């Protein structure tokens, strides 16, 4: 698991705990006749979480694409170096 995955997992866990806390506070607020803007805060957090998860998925796809390109470039460079060595050895 990459550092980015670990960080995003920790972030998602924190958001989940915050959502649970807000849900409890909203439930307590209803019991005493309040509630404040906790519902709006919770909706905002859920939207932020969904947006960040989508961004993470895009980043993961980009990492996979770049990793594949890196592997291909490394193979091409290794092949070129081997070819140069052969030419120099024959010369």
C-alpha positions as a Python dict, from the first residue, in 0.01 Angstrom:
ca = {
    (1, 'X'): (0, 0, 0),
    (2, 'X'): (141, 338, -97),
    (3, 'X'): (179, 635, 134),
    (4, 'X'): (-105, 804, -56),
    (5, 'X'): (-335, 506, 2),
    (6, 'X'): (-244, 501, 371),
    (7, 'X'): (-305, 873, 406),
    (8, 'X'): (-637, 855, 225),
    (9, 'X'): (-747, 559, 440),
    (10, 'X'): (-663, 757, 752),
    (11, 'X'): (-847, 1061, 615),
    (12, 'X'): (-1154, 852, 525),
    (13, 'X'): (-1154, 703, 875),
    (14, 'X'): (-1137, 1048, 1029),
    (15, 'X'): (-1424, 1171, 815),
    (16, 'X'): (-1627, 862, 908),
    (17, 'X'): (-1568, 928, 1278),
    (18, 'X'): (-1662, 1293, 1233),
    (19, 'X'): (-1980, 1193, 1049),
    (20, 'X'): (-2072, 958, 1333),
    (21, 'X'): (-2012, 1235, 1586),
    (22, 'X'): (-2227, 1479, 1387),
    (23, 'X'): (-2503, 1218, 1358),
    (24, 'X'): (-2499, 1169, 1736),
    (25, 'X'): (-2502, 1545, 1796),
    (26, 'X'): (-2790, 1589, 1550),
    (27, 'X'): (-2985, 1316, 1728),
    (28, 'X'): (-2918, 1479, 2065),
    (29, 'X'): (-3013, 1819, 1924),
    (30, 'X'): (-3348, 1687, 1804),
    (31, 'X'): (-3419, 1553, 2151),
    (32, 'X'): (-3362, 1894, 2309),
    (33, 'X'): (-3524, 2091, 2029),
    (34, 'X'): (-3218, 2208, 1840),
    (35, 'X'): (-3004, 2064, 1569),
    (36, 'X'): (-2827, 2370, 1438),
    (37, 'X'): (-2657, 2337, 1104),
    (38, 'X'): (-2511, 1993, 1173),
    (39, 'X'): (-2713, 1846, 886),
    (40, 'X'): (-2557, 2093, 645),
    (41, 'X'): (-2211, 2022, 785),
    (42, 'X'): (-2266, 1649, 748),
    (43, 'X'): (-2386, 1687, 389),
    (44, 'X'): (-2082, 1900, 312),
    (45, 'X'): (-1848, 1642, 462),
    (46, 'X'): (-2009, 1364, 264),
    (47, 'X'): (-1972, 1568, -55),
    (48, 'X'): (-1607, 1642, 24),
    (49, 'X'): (-1543, 1276, 98),
    (50, 'X'): (-1700, 1166, -231),
    (51, 'X'): (-1501, 1426, -423),
    (52, 'X'): (-1175, 1322, -256),
    (53, 'X'): (-1244, 954, -323),
    (54, 'X'): (-1299, 1034, -691),
    (55, 'X'): (-976, 1236, -701),
    (56, 'X'): (-793, 945, -536),
    (57, 'X'): (-926, 705, -798),
    (58, 'X'): (-809, 938, -1076),
    (59, 'X'): (-466, 966, -912),
    (60, 'X'): (-438, 590, -875),
    (61, 'X'): (-518, 544, -1243),
    (62, 'X'): (-254, 804, -1332),
    (63, 'X'): (2, 629, -1111),
    (64, 'X'): (-70, 299, -1288),
    (65, 'X'): (-37, 467, -1629),
    (66, 'X'): (290, 636, -1535),
    (67, 'X'): (426, 316, -1383),
    (68, 'X'): (356, 129, -1707),
    (69, 'X'): (523, 404, -1909),
    (70, 'X'): (822, 395, -1673),
    (71, 'X'): (858, 19, -1714),
    (72, 'X'): (846, 50, -2094),
    (73, 'X'): (1100, 333, -2094),
    (74, 'X'): (1330, 134, -1866),
    (75, 'X'): (1310, -166, -2099),
    (76, 'X'): (1383, 55, -2401),
    (77, 'X'): (1682, 215, -2230),
    (78, 'X'): (1817, -124, -2122),
    (79, 'X'): (1781, -251, -2478),
    (80, 'X'): (1957, 55, -2620),
    (81, 'X'): (2243, 26, -2370),
    (82, 'X'): (2284, -343, -2456),
    (83, 'X'): (2295, -254, -2825),
    (84, 'X'): (2557, 14, -2766),
    (85, 'X'): (2768, -227, -2561),
    (86, 'X'): (2754, -483, -2841),
    (87, 'X'): (2860, -225, -3098),
    (88, 'X'): (3146, -103, -2878),
    (89, 'X'): (3260, -458, -2808),
    (90, 'X'): (3261, -542, -3179),
    (91, 'X'): (3443, -223, -3272),
}
